[in-house]
Amino acid sequence: MHPATGPTLRAQWVDDPRQMDALAWDALLAQQTTPTPFMRHAYLSALHASGSAVPKTGWAPRFMLLWDGDVLAAACPLYVKAHSYGEYVFDWAWANAYAEHGLRYYPKALVAVPFTPVPGSRLLARSDEARAALVRALVDWCEAQGLSSLHVLYGDAADHAACESAGLMQRQQVQFHWQNQHPATSAPFTDFDDFLASLAQDKRKKIRQERRKVHDAGVQFRWARGADITPADWAFFTRCYERTYLEHGNAPYLTPAFFAAMARDMADAWVLFIAQREGRPIASSLIAVSAVRTVARGQNDPESPTVAYGRYWGVLERVDCLHFDACYYQPIDWCIRHGVARFEGGAQGEHKMARALMPVATASHHWLAHPAFADAVERFLARESEGIGGYLEHLENRSPFRR
């Protein structure tokens, strides 16, 4: 334990998420506006226990918890980073600038879910006051540790407000999300054909051509959710995932032990699509499904699965357009059939717009200890923000929907 951060709050740092009270953490997460499955205790613990996000791989956990007596008032996943891999908010230029001036950028502090660029609640808190205290405690700790910087990635609106009040700088990024909402009627799509009918003719024609190529190659899909994903399915997916990373010359971020933990502890959060040809599997894609708080008929419905997140894919045999079908069309079809309101396609990729995943602004927040570099980065971010605004306007004018 460490000294109190305020009149009643005391801070605790944890270097292994498995040491935290899982029930207290998940109960706090459930109170947030935008919880995701990636912030669940089981997910964060699996990243550590599997050797995926550990000091050896450059992710040293120092989770911060603020207690009000026996009550967990605020908490966040905090990592001390030795590099900038697996973040999807790129600060390599900042690190290089530090190095050119003989300064150390690493280690730095990061509030994020490793390898997971999914927007949602990061600074878990029971109140705005507790969230503000959490940000102050984070900055104070970074200063005391002599760290170069603090970065809060992919937070939600409440996180943004707390960070901006504390003087952190905002940086915008762009992602691409699909909405289960007909642009003309605002009603959910009735089926995949209804979705296609909402698109401009050239986009509709292209999607049909791409799906026909996959079908004509003799490929069929099946999907499984939760406990219906068999051990053989998980093993095949893991093989696909590893193969795809290695083909691109990179070591996989996530280990087989991580996916084994997901199958054991969080199967309810996953949907697996498997492409088969002549009865044998050749590719797979994995999406997460979140049971988030939604308002329906004036009541909170915490069990309603409303958001799907595109996460991982891999292939053993090449088939033209198979990636598009496995990663976009199959999940969108599944979302329509199951009443899921939104499918988040992940970071980057303008090609997603042709599949009706539209641009959405996301944000991160940053604190730099060095005053001169903080001033320089603030000016850079102001220019970058103007560019992002113009980029979003440009993308909106390229809408794939019928006019």
HUUR-V28863 format. One record per residue. PSI is psi in radians with two decimals (none if undefined). OMEGA is omega as a letter, one per 30 degrees, with the letter a starting at -180 (999 if undefined). NEAR is the number of other C-alpha atoms within 8 Angstrom. Layout:
PSI;OMEGA;NEAR
PSI;OMEGA;NEAR
This chain:
2.71;a;6
2.95;a;6
2.73;a;6
2.56;l;9
-0.08;a;10
-2.96;a;7
-0.63;a;5
-0.28;a;8
2.40;l;12
2.54;a;13
2.55;l;13
2.39;l;10
2.41;a;9
2.22;a;12
0.15;l;8
1.95;a;11
-0.35;l;12
-0.30;l;8
-0.18;a;6
2.77;l;8
1.86;a;7
-0.72;a;9
-0.72;l;6
-0.75;l;8
-0.88;a;13
-0.56;l;10
-0.69;l;8
-0.73;l;14
-0.71;a;12
-0.34;l;7
-0.13;a;7
2.84;a;10
-0.69;a;6
1.20;l;9
2.65;l;12
2.80;l;11
-0.34;a;11
-0.18;l;8
0.04;l;11
2.62;a;11
-0.71;a;10
-0.66;a;9
-0.88;a;12
-0.67;l;12
-0.67;l;11
-0.64;l;11
-0.65;a;14
-0.88;a;12
-0.51;a;9
-0.11;a;12
0.22;a;11
-0.84;l;12
1.53;a;12
2.92;l;12
-0.62;a;8
-0.55;l;6
0.16;l;8
0.19;l;11
1.71;l;12
1.88;a;12
2.37;l;14
1.02;a;12
2.42;a;14
2.29;l;13
2.39;l;13
2.21;a;13
2.39;l;13
1.58;a;10
-2.15;l;6
0.11;a;5
2.28;l;6
1.90;a;12
-0.54;a;14
2.68;a;15
2.77;l;14
2.68;l;11
2.02;a;12
2.29;l;12
2.47;l;13
2.10;a;13
2.45;l;13
0.03;a;9
-3.04;a;7
0.35;l;9
2.63;l;5
0.36;a;8
-0.65;l;11
0.15;l;8
1.90;a;7
2.08;l;7
0.42;a;7
-0.65;a;7
-0.64;l;7
-0.77;l;9
-0.73;l;11
-0.68;l;8
-0.71;l;8
-0.83;a;11
-0.68;l;10
-0.41;l;7
0.25;l;6
0.40;a;6
2.71;l;7
2.17;l;9
-0.57;l;12
2.49;g;10
2.70;l;11
2.93;a;12
2.45;a;14
2.20;l;12
1.86;a;13
2.96;l;13
2.09;a;10
2.36;l;8
0.37;a;8
1.53;a;9
1.03;a;11
2.09;l;7
2.55;l;8
-3.10;a;10
2.22;l;15
-0.71;a;15
1.55;a;11
2.31;a;12
2.65;l;12
-0.27;a;10
2.87;l;7
-0.61;l;9
-0.72;l;6
-0.62;l;11
-0.71;l;15
-0.70;l;12
-0.62;l;10
-0.77;l;12
-0.76;l;11
-0.72;l;9
-0.65;l;9
-0.83;a;10
-0.77;l;10
-0.72;a;8
-0.74;l;8
-0.72;l;13
-0.76;a;9
-0.55;a;7
-0.11;a;6
0.50;l;6
2.64;a;14
-0.53;a;14
2.86;l;12
2.36;a;15
2.20;l;11
1.93;a;12
2.36;l;13
0.71;l;13
3.11;l;15
-2.99;a;11
-0.69;l;6
-0.68;l;9
-0.75;a;12
-0.80;a;13
-0.74;a;8
-0.72;a;12
-0.74;a;13
-0.65;l;11
-0.53;l;8
0.01;l;9
0.16;l;7
2.60;a;10
2.44;a;10
2.46;l;11
2.34;a;10
2.57;l;10
3.06;a;10
2.29;l;12
3.08;a;14
2.07;a;17
2.49;l;13
2.36;l;12
2.31;l;8
1.21;a;14
2.06;l;10
2.22;a;11
-0.41;a;7
-0.60;a;5
-0.24;a;6
0.07;l;7
2.69;l;7
2.63;l;10
2.50;a;11
-0.55;l;8
-3.13;a;9
-0.62;l;10
-0.65;l;6
-0.70;l;9
-0.81;l;11
-0.67;a;8
-0.36;a;8
-0.19;a;11
2.76;l;12
2.70;a;11
-0.74;a;7
-0.64;l;6
-0.72;l;11
-0.77;a;11
-0.72;a;8
-0.76;a;8
-0.75;l;9
-0.69;l;8
-0.75;a;8
-0.74;l;12
-0.58;l;10
-0.67;l;8
-0.74;l;10
-0.76;a;14
-0.77;a;9
-0.36;l;7
0.07;l;7
0.35;a;8
2.33;l;11
2.70;a;8
2.60;l;8
2.71;l;8
2.71;l;8
2.53;a;9
2.49;l;11
-2.25;a;12
-0.28;l;8
-0.19;l;6
1.97;a;13
2.83;l;7
-0.63;l;7
-0.65;l;6
-0.82;l;8
-0.71;a;12
-0.72;l;8
-0.77;l;9
-0.79;a;14
-0.69;l;10
-0.76;l;9
-0.79;a;14
-0.84;a;13
-0.72;a;11
-0.75;a;11
-0.75;l;11
-0.82;a;11
-0.61;l;10
-0.46;l;7
0.16;l;6
0.32;a;6
2.56;l;7
2.43;l;7
2.42;l;9
-0.70;a;7
2.40;a;8
2.83;l;10
-0.58;l;8
-0.53;l;8
-0.84;a;14
-0.53;l;11
-0.66;l;9
-0.65;l;11
-0.72;l;11
-0.60;a;13
-0.75;a;7
-0.33;a;7
0.58;a;12
-0.55;a;12
-0.32;a;7
0.03;a;10
2.54;l;12
2.26;a;13
2.28;l;12
2.24;a;13
2.17;l;13
2.30;a;13
2.54;l;13
2.20;a;10
0.67;l;6
-0.02;a;5
2.49;l;6
2.45;a;10
-0.27;a;11
2.85;l;15
2.71;l;15
2.58;a;14
2.22;l;13
2.71;l;13
2.62;l;12
2.28;a;13
2.34;l;11
1.69;a;12
2.89;l;14
2.17;l;12
2.68;l;10
2.02;l;8
2.14;a;7
0.64;l;4
0.13;a;5
2.60;l;7
2.35;l;8
1.45;a;10
-0.19;a;8
-0.06;a;7
2.04;l;9
1.94;a;9
-0.27;a;13
2.37;l;13
2.57;a;13
2.05;l;12
2.21;a;12
-1.13;a;10
2.70;l;8
2.80;l;14
2.74;a;14
2.51;l;12
-0.46;l;8
2.32;a;6
2.29;l;6
2.29;a;7
2.24;l;8
0.12;a;10
-0.64;l;9
-0.79;a;8
-0.72;a;9
-0.82;a;12
-0.64;a;16
-0.35;a;11
-1.00;a;11
-0.76;l;10
-0.84;l;10
-0.70;l;11
-0.77;l;11
-0.79;l;10
-0.73;a;8
-0.72;l;14
-0.80;a;14
-0.51;a;9
0.22;l;6
0.48;l;9
2.32;a;13
-0.50;a;11
2.50;l;12
2.01;a;16
2.08;a;12
-0.05;l;14
-3.04;a;12
2.54;l;9
2.91;l;7
1.46;l;7
-0.41;a;7
-0.35;l;6
-0.43;a;11
-0.58;l;12
-0.29;l;9
0.28;l;11
0.37;l;11
2.01;a;13
2.69;a;12
2.43;l;12
2.35;l;9
2.32;l;9
2.94;a;10
2.66;l;12
2.88;a;15
2.56;a;14
2.42;l;12
2.25;l;12
2.32;a;10
-0.61;a;9
2.03;a;7
-0.76;a;7
-0.74;l;6
-0.61;l;8
-0.73;l;11
-0.77;a;8
-0.76;l;8
-0.65;l;9
-0.71;l;9
-0.71;l;8
-0.77;a;8
-0.58;l;10
-0.77;l;8
-0.75;a;8
-0.67;l;8
-0.69;l;10
-0.73;l;8
-0.70;l;8
-0.71;l;11
-0.77;l;8
-0.64;l;8
-0.76;l;8
-0.72;l;12
-0.71;l;8
-0.76;a;8
-0.70;a;9
-0.56;l;9
-0.13;l;6
0.49;a;6
2.38;l;9
-0.08;a;11
2.73;l;9
2.50;l;7
none;999;3
